[in-house]
């Protein structure tokens, strides 16, 4: 049996380190591929839900719908505030008439 030289021993040690790194990277790749598959499914489900609920899955169109809803809500809130101020003014007027 031939004994290994120092260079051969160092090379074997380096190969073993590289094998560990390779195995670690392979496991990470497998996890990443699984994550990509899961996220792809989630994205497709979200798109299907958007098409069902909003009639589109286009991000620009959805953003437009959101902006329209926000503008509509702001207008309604302003109208409600105006109506409350009118009621308050009428109540005050009734109180002053007593």
N, C-alpha and C positions, 0 to 999 in steps of 0.2 A: 504494500500500500504506500502510495506516494503521499508525502505530506504537502500541504498547500503552501505556496510562497506567501509572503506578506502581501504582495500585490494582489494575488488571487483572493486572499482572505478579505482584503479591503473591497475588492470588486464584489464579492459575494455579499458582504455586509451592505454595500451600496444598493445592490440589486434587491435585497430584502426590504430596505427602506423604500425603494421605488415601488415595490409590489404593494406595500402598505398604502402608499399614496395613491396608487392606481385603484386599489380596492375601495378606498375612501371616495375617490372621485366617481367611480362607477356607481356606488351606492347613492351618492348625491345626484347623479344624473337620473337614476331610476326614480328617486323621490321627486325630482323636478319634472320629469315627464308625467308622473302621476298628478302632480299639482296642475300642470298645464291642461291635462285632460279634464280635471275637476273644474277648473276655472272656465274652460271652454263650454262645458255643460251648463255651468251657472250663467254664463253670458247668454247662451241660447235660450235658457229658461227666462231670463230677464227680458230678452228681446221679444219672446213670445208673449209674455205678460204685458209688455208695453204695447204690442200690436193689439192685444185684446182690450186693454183698458183705454189706450189713447188713440188707437187707430194707426199708429206708426211706431217704428223703432229707430227712426232717423233722429240722431242727437240734436241737430239744428232745429228740426220741427218741434221736438219735445221742449227745447229751450224756449222756442217761440210760444208754445202753449203755456209754459210756466210764467213767462213774462206777461202774457195776456191775463192769466189768472191773478197774478199779483196786482196788475193795474186795476182789474175789476174789483178785487178785494179792497184796494186802497180807496176806490171811488165809493164803494158801498160803506166802508167805515166812515168816510167823510159825510156821506148822506145821513148815516145813523147819528153821527155827532151833531149835525145840523138839526135833525129832528129832535134830539134830546134837548138841545139848547132852546128850541122853540117851545117844547113842553115846559121846560123850566121857566122860561119867560112868561108863559101863560099862567103858570101856577103862581108866580110872583105877582103878576098883575091881579089875579083873583085875590091874593092875600092883601094887596094894597087897597083893593076896593072894599074890604070889610071895614 
